[in-house]
Amino acid sequence: MEEGGATAKPRRATGRLCCTCNQRKAALKRPKTLEQICRECFYSVFEDEIHNVIMDNNLFKPGERVAVAASGGKDSTVLAYVMSELNRRHNYGLDLYLLSVDEGITGYRDDSLETVKRNEIEYGLPLKVVSYKDLYGWTMDEIVKTIGLKNNCTFCGVFRRQALDRGAALLKADKLVTGHNADDIAETVLLNILRGDIARCTFITTGEDGPIPRCKPFKPRAILDIIRSGENFRTATSTKMPEQGTCERCGYISSQKLCKACLLLEGLNRGLPKLGIGRARGTNGLNKHVEQRNLRSERTGSSIESKQCGTLDF
Ligand SMILES: Nc1ncnc2c1ncn2[C@@H]1O[C@H](COP(=O)(O)OP(=O)(O)OP(=O)(O)O)[C@@H](O)[C@H]1O
């Protein structure tokens, strides 16, 4: 794995022999170590690194059912391959499944779902697809028609997070693994610093207090400084953390009366699509002030939320 994750672009090597096997021609220069390495050795080093991350962090136990969040994009396609390969090679004893969320974005997700269907056959992993339309009654295309291009990422991010949890629950999975890599984690650290909300986003496993913990095996061993600084953040003991309960409407984990997805849906279904956009910490989730603040910041374009895409912790 390179610093940026599974698929960061390596630099081309310059006609030297691979420094690992000393036999084949080097195909790339690893940005992390500046070593010139051939294709075969790179695959093997990369897979060993992921195996070490999994072992060092005790990510799985034999017999666990693990859902691989598969978007059909590059990172999760590599993740599906590596998980099935390492499971076989090192006898992890895991029951692996592919889990895809169809957000209902014509011309985008329908294409990438075809990739996941190919992975299902190629790696022999059963595939479960959950859709926004079935779970929420809305596709992203319909949401964009209602809310416009601005802020629609909030819906997509909140709904996807919950859809993955719901899909994993349908699969009776013990764990959910995602293809988030070092770049994704570093980006989240930076955005959360701006929001004064840090630490949790750098954990390799999150949600252990909920029904299905999430793991990110692509978080590399040689962690970027920015991730380390996030890990070193401590939450002051005097800081009141939100208490985790359940949404009184759908039963999903929530620190408010209504979870974020139900709040967003409430807005969509009432014809007030901006209702749930923004943060509602310490409120019952249907707070007039939040609603007003959102409308205000929408007008001024001043909130961080309006500039970000989706949720900031994963
Ligand atoms: N529609 C989806 N269905 C299933 N899993 C998803 C979906 N979208 C994202 N994920 C999971 O979340 C991870 C991060 O997704 P994101 O889109 O932020 O990053 P990415 O680097 O583009 O990932 P990828 O290359 O795998 O699409 C993915 O690697 C995947 O594990």
The ligand as a Gaussian input file, in Angstrom:
#p B3LYP/6-31G(d) Opt

LIG

0 1
 N      -22.474000       2.760000      -2.844000
 C      -21.666000       2.112000      -2.011000
 N      -21.898000       0.812000      -1.746000
 C      -21.092000       0.128000      -0.898000
 N      -20.018000       0.672000      -0.283000
 C      -19.742000       1.952000      -0.519000
 C      -20.540000       2.747000      -1.392000
 N      -20.000000       3.987000      -1.440000
 C      -18.922000       3.964000      -0.645000
 N      -18.753000       2.749000      -0.074000
 C      -17.693000       2.313000       0.862000
 O      -17.074000       3.453000       1.434000
 C      -15.692000       3.528000       1.027000
 C      -15.296000       4.966000       0.769000
 O      -16.074000       5.453000      -0.292000
 P      -15.725000       6.816000      -1.027000
 O      -16.673000       6.941000      -2.157000
 O      -15.640000       7.862000      -0.005000
 O      -14.203000       6.609000      -1.460000
 P      -13.485000       6.019000      -2.764000
 O      -12.035000       6.202000      -2.480000
 O      -14.025000       6.594000      -4.018000
 O      -13.806000       4.449000      -2.685000
 P      -14.039000       3.470000      -3.904000
 O      -12.849000       3.644000      -4.825000
 O      -14.082000       2.103000      -3.271000
 O      -15.361000       3.871000      -4.518000
 C      -15.599000       2.646000      -0.219000
 O      -14.286000       2.161000      -0.422000
 C      -16.584000       1.559000       0.105000
 O      -16.017000       0.595000       0.972000

